[in-house]
Amino acid sequence: MHSPALLERLRAAEHQLTAQGPEAQAAVLERTERAKALRPCAYLACPHLAGNPQPRSKRCAKCLTVRYNSTECQAQDWADGHRAACRLLRAPADG
């Protein structure tokens, strides 16, 4: 599990990002979500990562990019910002 200090730094960075334009916000959000996809659970404060991860992970049915250890982790990550990122990850790539 991530330390409260790390989570606080992430929240502070998020607040700084809101002062930037929408294109910069979208780019950072997409990079963050893609990085979270490499984790066993995309919810940064997942309580299961410190101990035994749950063997069955659940993939986001909309973007198919990130996984979660539990329904609770998925719901919390959705509320914490995956909702917006999910739309970006589903969008067709330019070019």
N, CA, C and O atoms as a printed pandas DataFrame, in Angstrom:
     atom_number atom_name residue_name chain_id  residue_number  x_coord  y_coord  z_coord
0              1         N          MET        A               1    0.847   -1.167    0.000
1              2        CA          MET        A               1    0.000    0.000    0.000
2              3         C          MET        A               1    0.892    1.230    0.000
3              4         O          MET        A               1    1.960    1.219    0.613
4              5         N          HIS        A               2    0.474    2.277   -0.672
5              6        CA          HIS        A               2    1.249    3.506   -0.744
6              7         C          HIS        A               2    1.131    4.282    0.548
7              8         O          HIS        A               2    0.103    4.243    1.225
8              9         N          SER        A               3    2.185    4.980    0.876
9             10        CA          SER        A               3    2.199    5.764    2.097
10            11         C          SER        A               3    1.294    6.987    1.946
11            12         O          SER        A               3    1.057    7.453    0.832
12            13         N          PRO        A               4    0.790    7.503    3.065
13            14        CA          PRO        A               4   -0.018    8.725    2.996
14            15         C          PRO        A               4    0.759    9.895    2.386
15            16         O          PRO        A               4    0.168   10.740    1.713
16            17         N          ALA        A               5    2.073    9.955    2.611
17            18        CA          ALA        A               5    2.879   11.041    2.044
18            19         C          ALA        A               5    2.880   10.972    0.518
19            20         O          ALA        A               5    2.769   12.001   -0.149
20            21         N          LEU        A               6    3.005    9.769   -0.037
21            22        CA          LEU        A               6    2.984    9.612   -1.494
22            23         C          LEU        A               6    1.623   10.010   -2.051
23            24         O          LEU        A               6    1.540   10.716   -3.056
24            25         N          LEU        A               7    0.561    9.559   -1.400
25            26        CA          LEU        A               7   -0.776    9.903   -1.877
26            27         C          LEU        A               7   -0.997   11.417   -1.803
27            28         O          LEU        A               7   -1.639   11.993   -2.682
28            29         N          GLU        A               8   -0.475   12.057   -0.768
29            30        CA          GLU        A               8   -0.601   13.504   -0.649
30            31         C          GLU        A               8    0.165   14.215   -1.766
31            32         O          GLU        A               8   -0.317   15.205   -2.316
32            33         N          ARG        A               9    1.357   13.714   -2.102
33            34        CA          ARG        A               9    2.127   14.294   -3.207
34            35         C          ARG        A               9    1.389   14.128   -4.536
35            36         O          ARG        A               9    1.396   15.027   -5.376
36            37         N          LEU        A              10    0.757   12.979   -4.714
37            38        CA          LEU        A              10   -0.009   12.755   -5.942
38            39         C          LEU        A              10   -1.190   13.722   -6.027
39            40         O          LEU        A              10   -1.487   14.259   -7.094
40            41         N          ARG        A              11   -1.853   13.935   -4.900
41            42        CA          ARG        A              11   -2.979   14.874   -4.888
42            43         C          ARG        A              11   -2.506   16.303   -5.159
43            44         O          ARG        A              11   -3.175   17.053   -5.870
44            45         N          ALA        A              12   -1.360   16.681   -4.598
45            46        CA          ALA        A              12   -0.814   18.024   -4.832
46            47         C          ALA        A              12   -0.475   18.212   -6.304
47            48         O          ALA        A              12   -0.735   19.271   -6.875
48            49         N          ALA        A              13    0.101   17.190   -6.914
49            50        CA          ALA        A              13    0.427   17.265   -8.343
50            51         C          ALA        A              13   -0.846   17.379   -9.174
51            52         O          ALA        A              13   -0.874   18.086  -10.181
52            53         N          GLU        A              14   -1.886   16.692   -8.756
53            54        CA          GLU        A              14   -3.161   16.766   -9.468
54            55         C          GLU        A              14   -3.731   18.182   -9.399
55            56         O          GLU        A              14   -4.263   18.685  -10.389
56            57         N          HIS        A              15   -3.623   18.825   -8.238
57            58        CA          HIS        A              15   -4.124   20.196   -8.101
58            59         C          HIS        A              15   -3.331   21.155   -8.985
59            60         O          HIS        A              15   -3.906   22.075   -9.566
60            61         N          GLN        A              16   -2.027   20.955   -9.092
61            62        CA          GLN        A              16   -1.211   21.800   -9.971
62            63         C          GLN        A              16   -1.620   21.604  -11.419
63            64         O          GLN        A              16   -1.650   22.553  -12.203
64            65         N          LEU        A              17   -1.932   20.374  -11.762
65            66        CA          LEU        A              17   -2.312   20.060  -13.134
66            67         C          LEU        A              17   -3.611   20.747  -13.527
67            68         O          LEU        A              17   -3.781   21.122  -14.687
68            69         N          THR        A              18   -4.520   20.915  -12.589
69            70        CA          THR        A              18   -5.798   21.543  -12.922
70            71         C          THR        A              18   -5.630   22.989  -13.368
71            72         O          THR        A              18   -6.510   23.543  -14.026
72            73         N          ALA        A              19   -4.499   23.604  -13.012
73            74        CA          ALA        A              19   -4.234   24.980  -13.440
74            75         C          ALA        A              19   -3.765   25.039  -14.892
75            76         O          ALA        A              19   -3.735   26.117  -15.487
76            77         N          GLN        A              20   -3.401   23.900  -15.467
77            78        CA          GLN        A              20   -2.939   23.867  -16.856
78            79         C          GLN        A              20   -4.134   23.713  -17.791
79            80         O          GLN        A              20   -5.266   23.536  -17.341
80            81         N          GLY        A              21   -3.879   23.779  -19.066
81            82        CA          GLY        A              21   -4.936   23.661  -20.060
82            83         C          GLY        A              21   -5.445   22.238  -20.208
83            84         O          GLY        A              21   -4.811   21.294  -19.736
84            85         N          PRO        A              22   -6.586   22.082  -20.861
85            86        CA          PRO        A              22   -7.204   20.760  -21.017
86            87         C          PRO        A              22   -6.357   19.751  -21.787
87            88         O          PRO        A              22   -6.399   18.558  -21.487
88            89         N          GLU        A              23   -5.592   20.210  -22.772
89            90        CA          GLU        A              23   -4.763   19.275  -23.542
90            91         C          GLU        A              23   -3.659   18.694  -22.668
91            92         O          GLU        A              23   -3.381   17.496  -22.731
92            93         N          ALA        A              24   -3.034   19.531  -21.858
93            94        CA          ALA        A              24   -1.983   19.057  -20.955
94            95         C          ALA        A              24   -2.569   18.104  -19.921
95            96         O          ALA        A              24   -1.957   17.090  -19.585
96            97         N          GLN        A              25   -3.735   18.428  -19.426
97            98        CA          GLN        A              25   -4.398   17.572  -18.444
98            99         C          GLN        A              25   -4.699   16.203  -19.049
99           100         O          GLN        A              25   -4.464   15.174  -18.415
100          101         N          ALA        A              26   -5.211   16.192  -20.256
101          102        CA          ALA        A              26   -5.563   14.932  -20.914
102          103         C          ALA        A              26   -4.321   14.080  -21.158
103          104         O          ALA        A              26   -4.366   12.861  -20.990
104          105         N          ALA        A              27   -3.230   14.697  -21.548
105          106        CA          ALA        A              27   -1.994   13.953  -21.814
106          107         C          ALA        A              27   -1.451   13.319  -20.535
107          108         O          ALA        A              27   -1.053   12.154  -20.539
108          109         N          VAL        A              28   -1.434   14.069  -19.460
109          110        CA          VAL        A              28   -0.934   13.538  -18.189
110          111         C          VAL        A              28   -1.857   12.441  -17.678
111          112         O          VAL        A              28   -1.392   11.412  -17.188
112          113         N          LEU        A              29   -3.145   12.656  -17.789
113          114        CA          LEU        A              29   -4.117   11.665  -17.335
114          115         C          LEU        A              29   -3.951   10.352  -18.088
115          116         O          LEU        A              29   -3.986    9.278  -17.488
116          117         N          GLU        A              30   -3.773   10.438  -19.381
117          118        CA          GLU        A              30   -3.602    9.223  -20.182
118          119         C          GLU        A              30   -2.312    8.494  -19.810
119          120         O          GLU        A              30   -2.315    7.271  -19.671
120          121         N          ARG        A              31   -1.211    9.230  -19.648
121          122        CA          ARG        A              31    0.062    8.600  -19.253
122          123         C          ARG        A              31   -0.061    7.931  -17.882
123          124         O          ARG        A              31    0.455    6.834  -17.668
124          125         N          THR        A              32   -0.744    8.598  -16.968
125          126        CA          THR        A              32   -0.921    8.036  -15.626
126          127         C          THR        A              32   -1.722    6.743  -15.686
127          128         O          THR        A              32   -1.355    5.754  -15.052
128          129         N          GLU        A              33   -2.791    6.747  -16.431
129          130        CA          GLU        A              33   -3.626    5.542  -16.526
130          131         C          GLU        A              33   -2.877    4.398  -17.195
131          132         O          GLU        A              33   -3.024    3.243  -16.798
132          133         N          ARG        A              34   -2.084    4.708  -18.195
133          134        CA          ARG        A              34   -1.307    3.649  -18.846
134          135         C          ARG        A              34   -0.260    3.076  -17.882
135          136         O          ARG        A              34    0.013    1.877  -17.909
136          137         N          ALA        A              35    0.320    3.919  -17.040
137          138        CA          ALA        A              35    1.278    3.442  -16.040
138          139         C          ALA        A              35    0.565    2.579  -15.000
139          140         O          ALA        A              35    1.102    1.567  -14.550
140          141         N          LYS        A              36   -0.637    2.983  -14.625
141          142        CA          LYS        A              36   -1.393    2.196  -13.651
142          143         C          LYS        A              36   -1.758    0.822  -14.213
143          144         O          LYS        A              36   -1.961   -0.129  -13.459
144          145         N          ALA        A              37   -1.840    0.725  -15.537
145          146        CA          ALA        A              37   -2.190   -0.544  -16.162
146          147         C          ALA        A              37   -1.109   -1.601  -15.940
147          148         O          ALA        A              37   -1.373   -2.795  -16.076
148          149         N          LEU        A              38    0.097   -1.171  -15.602
149          150        CA          LEU        A              38    1.189   -2.114  -15.358
150          151         C          LEU        A              38    1.139   -2.703  -13.946
151          152         O          LEU        A              38    1.854   -3.659  -13.644
152          153         N          ARG        A              39    0.316   -2.147  -13.108
153          154        CA          ARG        A              39    0.194   -2.607  -11.717
154          155         C          ARG        A              39   -0.829   -3.745  -11.627
155          156         O          ARG        A              39   -1.709   -3.849  -12.482
156          157         N          PRO        A              40   -0.722   -4.601  -10.598
157          158        CA          PRO        A              40   -1.741   -5.644  -10.423
158          159         C          PRO        A              40   -3.102   -5.049  -10.083
159          160         O          PRO        A              40   -4.134   -5.654  -10.373
160          161         N          CYS        A              41   -3.109   -3.854   -9.461
161          162        CA          CYS        A              41   -4.354   -3.159   -9.160
162          163         C          CYS        A              41   -4.122   -1.679   -9.445
163          164         O          CYS        A              41   -3.179   -1.087   -8.920
164          165         N          ALA        A              42   -4.965   -1.086  -10.264
165          166        CA          ALA        A              42   -4.788    0.306  -10.669
166          167         C          ALA        A              42   -5.122    1.297   -9.565
167          168         O          ALA        A              42   -4.695    2.450   -9.630
168          169         N          TYR        A              43   -5.876    0.879   -8.552
169          170        CA          TYR        A              43   -6.207    1.783   -7.453
170          171         C          TYR        A              43   -4.951    1.986   -6.614
171          172         O          TYR        A              43   -4.435    1.036   -6.026
172          173         N          LEU        A              44   -4.458    3.222   -6.557
173          174        CA          LEU        A              44   -3.181    3.499   -5.923
174          175         C          LEU        A              44   -3.157    3.189   -4.435
175          176         O          LEU        A              44   -2.086    2.931   -3.885
176          177         N          ALA        A              45   -4.290    3.206   -3.775
177          178        CA          ALA        A              45   -4.339    2.919   -2.340
178          179         C          ALA        A              45   -4.918    1.526   -2.063
179          180         O          ALA        A              45   -5.531    1.306   -1.018
180          181         N          CYS        A              46   -4.729    0.609   -2.975
181          182        CA          CYS        A              46   -5.269   -0.747   -2.835
182          183         C          CYS        A              46   -4.775   -1.391   -1.537
183          184         O          CYS        A              46   -3.567   -1.495   -1.325
184          185         N          PRO        A              47   -5.683   -1.817   -0.676
185          186        CA          PRO        A              47   -5.271   -2.443    0.579
186          187         C          PRO        A              47   -4.767   -3.871    0.398
187          188         O          PRO        A              47   -4.162   -4.429    1.313
188          189         N          HIS        A              48   -5.002   -4.463   -0.747
189          190        CA          HIS        A              48   -4.625   -5.856   -0.979
190          191         C          HIS        A              48   -3.181   -6.024   -1.428
191          192         O          HIS        A              48   -2.637   -7.125   -1.341
192          193         N          LEU        A              49   -2.546   -4.953   -1.908
193          194        CA          LEU        A              49   -1.189   -5.079   -2.432
194          195         C          LEU        A              49   -0.159   -5.304   -1.332
195          196         O          LEU        A              49    0.867   -5.939   -1.574
196          197         N          ALA        A              50   -0.411   -4.799   -0.137
197          198        CA          ALA        A              50    0.544   -4.952    0.967
198          199         C          ALA        A              50    0.601   -6.402    1.444
199          200         O          ALA        A              50    1.663   -6.890    1.830
200          201         N          GLY        A              51   -0.516   -7.073    1.416
201          202        CA          GLY        A              51   -0.573   -8.458    1.861
202          203         C          GLY        A              51   -0.617   -9.388    0.674
203          204         O          GLY        A              51    0.213   -9.310   -0.231
204          205         N          ASN        A              52   -1.574  -10.248    0.690
205          206        CA          ASN        A              52   -1.753  -11.197   -0.415
206          207         C          ASN        A              52   -2.734  -10.614   -1.412
207          208         O          ASN        A              52   -3.905  -10.420   -1.084
208          209         N          PRO        A              53   -2.278  -10.332   -2.622
209          210        CA          PRO        A              53   -3.222   -9.838   -3.629
210          211         C          PRO        A              53   -4.289  -10.889   -3.907
211          212         O          PRO        A              53   -4.021  -12.089   -3.865
212          213         N          GLN        A              54   -5.468  -10.433   -4.184
213          214        CA          GLN        A              54   -6.528  -11.368   -4.524
214          215         C          GLN        A              54   -6.199  -11.992   -5.872
215          216         O          GLN        A              54   -5.800  -11.280   -6.794
216          217         N          PRO        A              55   -6.357  -13.296   -6.008
217          218        CA          PRO        A              55   -5.934  -13.973   -7.234
218          219         C          PRO        A              55   -6.713  -13.578   -8.479
219          220         O          PRO        A              55   -6.169  -13.617   -9.582
220          221         N          ARG        A              56   -7.952  -13.205   -8.325
221          222        CA          ARG        A              56   -8.753  -12.854   -9.491
222          223         C          ARG        A              56   -8.798  -11.339   -9.631
223          224         O          ARG        A              56   -9.344  -10.648   -8.771
224          225         N          SER        A              57   -8.242  -10.837  -10.683
225          226        CA          SER        A              57   -8.312   -9.400  -10.898
226          227         C          SER        A              57   -9.434   -9.112  -11.885
227          228         O          SER        A              57   -9.793   -9.952  -12.710
228          229         N          LYS        A              58   -9.972   -7.921  -11.781
229          230        CA          LYS        A              58  -11.086   -7.508  -12.622
230          231         C          LYS        A              58  -10.603   -6.393  -13.539
231          232         O          LYS        A              58  -10.022   -5.415  -13.067
232          233         N          ARG        A              59  -10.831   -6.522  -14.813
233          234        CA          ARG        A              59  -10.404   -5.520  -15.794
234          235         C          ARG        A              59  -11.550   -4.539  -16.029
235          236         O          ARG        A              59  -12.720   -4.922  -16.018
236          237         N          CYS        A              60  -11.199   -3.270  -16.241
237          238        CA          CYS        A              60  -12.216   -2.275  -16.582
238          239         C          CYS        A              60  -12.878   -2.700  -17.894
239          240         O          CYS        A              60  -12.202   -2.870  -18.908
240          241         N          ALA        A              61  -14.178   -2.868  -17.870
241          242        CA          ALA        A              61  -14.907   -3.374  -19.032
242          243         C          ALA        A              61  -15.000   -2.341  -20.158
243          244         O          ALA        A              61  -15.271   -2.699  -21.304
244          245         N          LYS        A              62  -14.777   -1.066  -19.837
245          246        CA          LYS        A              62  -14.916   -0.039  -20.868
246          247         C          LYS        A              62  -13.622    0.196  -21.642
247          248         O          LYS        A              62  -13.626    0.196  -22.873
248          249         N          CYS        A              63  -12.511    0.397  -20.923
249          250        CA          CYS        A              63  -11.252    0.692  -21.640
250          251         C          CYS        A              63  -10.375   -0.552  -21.805
251          252         O          CYS        A              63   -9.486   -0.569  -22.657
252          253         N          LEU        A              64  -10.609   -1.570  -21.019
253          254        CA          LEU        A              64   -9.846   -2.822  -21.052
254          255         C          LEU        A              64   -8.354   -2.600  -20.807
255          256         O          LEU        A              64   -7.528   -3.400  -21.246
256          257         N          THR        A              65   -8.007   -1.523  -20.113
257          258        CA          THR        A              65   -6.607   -1.178  -19.904
258          259         C          THR        A              65   -6.128   -1.490  -18.497
259          260         O          THR        A              65   -5.030   -2.020  -18.330
260          261         N          VAL        A              66   -6.915   -1.179  -17.491
261          262        CA          VAL        A              66   -6.483   -1.332  -16.109
262          263         C          VAL        A              66   -7.189   -2.499  -15.431
263          264         O          VAL        A              66   -8.274   -2.912  -15.841
264          265         N          ARG        A              67   -6.543   -3.031  -14.371
265          266        CA          ARG        A              67   -7.092   -4.142  -13.599
266          267         C          ARG        A              67   -7.239   -3.730  -12.145
267          268         O          ARG        A              67   -6.566   -2.813  -11.674
268          269         N          TYR        A              68   -8.122   -4.415  -11.444
269          270        CA          TYR        A              68   -8.385   -4.141  -10.032
270          271         C          TYR        A              68   -8.440   -5.454   -9.258
271          272         O          TYR        A              68   -8.848   -6.489   -9.784
272          273         N          ASN        A              69   -8.018   -5.386   -7.989
273          274        CA          ASN        A              69   -8.078   -6.564   -7.122
274          275         C          ASN        A              69   -9.471   -6.825   -6.590
275          276         O          ASN        A              69   -9.780   -7.951   -6.200
276          277         N          SER        A              70  -10.314   -5.817   -6.567
277          278        CA          SER        A              70  -11.656   -5.993   -6.018
278          279         C          SER        A              70  -12.608   -4.970   -6.623
279          280         O          SER        A              70  -12.191   -3.989   -7.240
280          281         N          THR        A              71  -13.881   -5.222   -6.433
281          282        CA          THR        A              71  -14.902   -4.286   -6.877
282          283         C          THR        A              71  -14.763   -2.969   -6.131
283          284         O          THR        A              71  -15.003   -1.902   -6.696
284          285         N          GLU        A              72  -14.374   -3.040   -4.856
285          286        CA          GLU        A              72  -14.193   -1.830   -4.057
286          287         C          GLU        A              72  -13.075   -0.962   -4.638
287          288         O          GLU        A              72  -13.221    0.256   -4.732
288          289         N          CYS        A              73  -11.959   -1.587   -5.028
289          290        CA          CYS        A              73  -10.850   -0.843   -5.637
290          291         C          CYS        A              73  -11.298   -0.192   -6.935
291          292         O          CYS        A              73  -10.945    0.953   -7.215
292          293         N          GLN        A              74  -12.070   -0.916   -7.723
293          294        CA          GLN        A              74  -12.541   -0.383   -8.993
294          295         C          GLN        A              74  -13.451    0.821   -8.760
295          296         O          GLN        A              74  -13.318    1.839   -9.439
296          297         N          ALA        A              75  -14.368    0.710   -7.811
297          298        CA          ALA        A              75  -15.290    1.813   -7.526
298          299         C          ALA        A              75  -14.537    3.042   -7.027
299          300         O          ALA        A              75  -14.849    4.165   -7.424
300          301         N          GLN        A              76  -13.551    2.838   -6.163
301          302        CA          GLN        A              76  -12.801    3.970   -5.623
302          303         C          GLN        A              76  -11.954    4.635   -6.704
303          304         O          GLN        A              76  -11.882    5.863   -6.759
304          305         N          ASP        A              77  -11.313    3.844   -7.562
305          306        CA          ASP        A              77  -10.495    4.420   -8.628
306          307         C          ASP        A              77  -11.367    5.167   -9.631
307          308         O          ASP        A              77  -10.957    6.199  -10.161
308          309         N          TRP        A              78  -12.551    4.659   -9.892
309          310        CA          TRP        A              78  -13.501    5.334  -10.792
310          311         C          TRP        A              78  -13.844    6.705  -10.220
311          312         O          TRP        A              78  -13.859    7.702  -10.941
312          313         N          ALA        A              79  -14.116    6.743   -8.932
313          314        CA          ALA        A              79  -14.438    8.015   -8.275
314          315         C          ALA        A              79  -13.231    8.944   -8.212
315          316         O          ALA        A              79  -13.383   10.165   -8.244
316          317         N          ASP        A              80  -12.032    8.372   -8.122
317          318        CA          ASP        A              80  -10.806    9.174   -8.008
318          319         C          ASP        A              80  -10.280    9.675   -9.352
319          320         O          ASP        A              80   -9.270   10.378   -9.385
320          321         N          GLY        A              81  -10.935    9.334  -10.456
321          322        CA          GLY        A              81  -10.511    9.911  -11.721
322          323         C          GLY        A              81  -10.448    8.984  -12.915
323          324         O          GLY        A              81  -10.254    9.448  -14.039
324          325         N          HIS        A              82  -10.608    7.683  -12.708
325          326        CA          HIS        A              82  -10.548    6.799  -13.876
326          327         C          HIS        A              82  -11.713    7.061  -14.822
327          328         O          HIS        A              82  -11.620    6.780  -16.017
328          329         N          ARG        A              83  -12.799    7.595  -14.298
329          330        CA          ARG        A              83  -13.962    7.900  -15.143
330          331         C          ARG        A              83  -13.547    8.776  -16.333
331          332         O          ARG        A              83  -13.898    8.473  -17.473
332          333         N          ALA        A              84  -12.813    9.841  -16.079
333          334        CA          ALA        A              84  -12.375   10.741  -17.155
334          335         C          ALA        A              84  -11.313   10.081  -18.024
335          336         O          ALA        A              84  -11.338   10.200  -19.249
336          337         N          ALA        A              85  -10.384    9.388  -17.384
337          338        CA          ALA        A              85   -9.300    8.752  -18.134
338          339         C          ALA        A              85   -9.818    7.625  -19.017
339          340         O          ALA        A              85   -9.286    7.382  -20.100
340          341         N          CYS        A              86  -10.827    6.959  -18.564
341          342        CA          CYS        A              86  -11.391    5.833  -19.305
342          343         C          CYS        A              86  -11.830    6.283  -20.702
343          344         O          CYS        A              86  -11.617    5.573  -21.685
344          345         N          ARG        A              87  -12.442    7.462  -20.782
345          346        CA          ARG        A              87  -12.868    7.993  -22.083
346          347         C          ARG        A              87  -11.670    8.223  -22.997
347          348         O          ARG        A              87  -11.735    7.951  -24.196
348          349         N          LEU        A              88  -10.574    8.726  -22.423
349          350        CA          LEU        A              88   -9.372    8.964  -23.228
350          351         C          LEU        A              88   -8.761    7.658  -23.725
351          352         O          LEU        A              88   -8.292    7.573  -24.860
352          353         N          LEU        A              89   -8.771    6.660  -22.879
353          354        CA          LEU        A              89   -8.169    5.372  -23.253
354          355         C          LEU        A              89   -8.988    4.622  -24.293
355          356         O          LEU        A              89   -8.454    3.802  -25.039
356          357         N          ARG        A              90  -10.289    4.907  -24.341
357          358        CA          ARG        A              90  -11.151    4.250  -25.333
358          359         C          ARG        A              90  -11.131    4.982  -26.662
359          360         O          ARG        A              90  -11.478    4.406  -27.693
360          361         N          ALA        A              91  -10.726    6.253  -26.649
361          362        CA          ALA        A              91  -10.745    7.054  -27.875
362          363         C          ALA        A              91   -9.780    6.473  -28.897
363          364         O          ALA        A              91   -8.689    6.039  -28.528
364          365         N          PRO        A              92  -10.151    6.455  -30.168
365          366        CA          PRO        A              92   -9.224    5.943  -31.190
366          367         C          PRO        A              92   -8.003    6.833  -31.279
367          368         O          PRO        A              92   -8.089    8.053  -31.143
368          369         N          ALA        A              93   -6.870    6.204  -31.510
369          370        CA          ALA        A              93   -5.609    6.955  -31.618
370          371         C          ALA        A              93   -5.596    7.787  -32.886
371          372         O          ALA        A              93   -6.081    7.358  -33.932
372          373         N          ASP        A              94   -5.036    8.979  -32.781
373          374        CA          ASP        A              94   -4.908    9.844  -33.958
374          375         C          ASP        A              94   -3.818    9.320  -34.871
375          376         O          ASP        A              94   -2.824    8.756  -34.413
376          377         N          GLY        A              95   -4.007    9.505  -36.121
377          378        CA          GLY        A              95   -2.951    9.201  -37.078
378          379         C          GLY        A              95   -3.137    7.923  -37.720
379          380         O          GLY        A              95   -2.323    7.529  -38.556
